[in-house]
Amino acid sequence: MDTIYADLSISMSEFKKNPAQVLRTAGERPVAVLNHNRPVFYMVTPRMFEALVEQMIDGDLAELIRHRLAQKDAAVEVDIDEI
């Protein structure tokens, strides 16, 4: 059984009948679109997608910071006024 990461779900056949209505009904909540009771994709609004992308970018940046902090012994000290 697959985990469904949405409170709302709809079958593929029902979704294809009127996707705009599904979007209106869902509001800002994600919708899992199912085929044979298994999620095949999630419908999200542009605002929600942008938030997800921002969160991924933040996670990548946090990983880069952790990596660089682990290499502090190789850092070069600089004076900000000389840059």
C-alpha positions, 0 to 999 in steps of 0.5 A: 500500500502506498502512502498518500501525502494529501488529505484529499484524493480523487480517481483519475477518471473523476479528475479528468472529467473536470480538473478545474472543479477539483482545483476550486474545491481543493483550494490551497490543499494538495490533491492525490490523483489515484489510478487503481487506488495508487497515487500517480500524481499530486495536484498543487497550486502554483503557490504551494509548488513555489513554497515546496521549491523554496523549502528544497532550496533552503534545505540545499543551502543548509546542507552547503552551510553544514559542509562548509562549517565542517571545513572551517580549518581550511578557511581564510580570514579576510577583512571585509573592508579590504574586499 
